[in-house]
């Protein structure tokens, strides 16, 4: 059973159609999360195998045992960050795969249970997806980065047009009182941009893009994606498929450009990204921003 409290998987139909599980095929899911995509692949054919990877130990502890019990030795769970796929593959002697899947979305469990992720809850400004892999927190960034560096982060990783004004206000505020909680950070931003007016103009809470930018910076998300994509090329069989699900333009742009830049090795199977159908959007709001790009490794 898929643990939807942890993460409701998106674009399952499209993923299964793209990767096409068949007898004897081996797949790698580098973002196990709630196990939804892994389970769908295993259920797609009774003779295929899936190796899954996640750097969140809670995700593994909560969701892997049930899948292991149901599918037995057709399923293998590993702990690690997909950015280090090359090292993991070498250490674990994984061999080559018929298909590799990456879902770059942040799980609902992490948003609501990990400290710092949600501006709707008052928690410490941590934002680390895996404390074992990261030392720097969002609190550290807000306390120590210069006004220019903060503005650059908000603009580059959050695409926040008011990045300079927000950075200036944060630096002025931290001289009065350390910024240690999500509520404090939200209050700073709301002083600049009244919520109702901002939502009416841009359709989101004024803190949305700042939180996104800090989360990406803390977890080094975009560099991790780039490292993963490079390693994935060396982990595919000839004809093997690489499927990537992105949730915002920064992630999608990296995948799109990588596929284009490696067109000598990859056949792009999705000239335009696949998106959720209306019935999925109605049942799962997270799917509305999801985009799936797929490429095949040339023989």
Secondary structure, DSSP 4 states (H G I P E B T S, - for coil): ---TTT-----HHHHHHHH---TT-EEEES--TTSHHHHHHHHH-TT-EEEEEES-HHHHHHHHHHHHHHHGGGEEEEES-GGGHHHHHHHHT---EEEEEEE-PPPHHHHHHSTTS-TTS--BS---S-TTT----HHHHHHHS-HHHHHHHHHHHH--TTHHHHHHHHHHHHHHS---BHHHHHHHHHHHS-HHHHHHHHSS-TTHHHHHHHHHHHHTHHHHHHHHHHHHHTTEEEEEEEEEEESSHHHHHHHHHHHHHTTTTEEES-SS-B---HHHHHH-GGGGG-EEEEEEE--
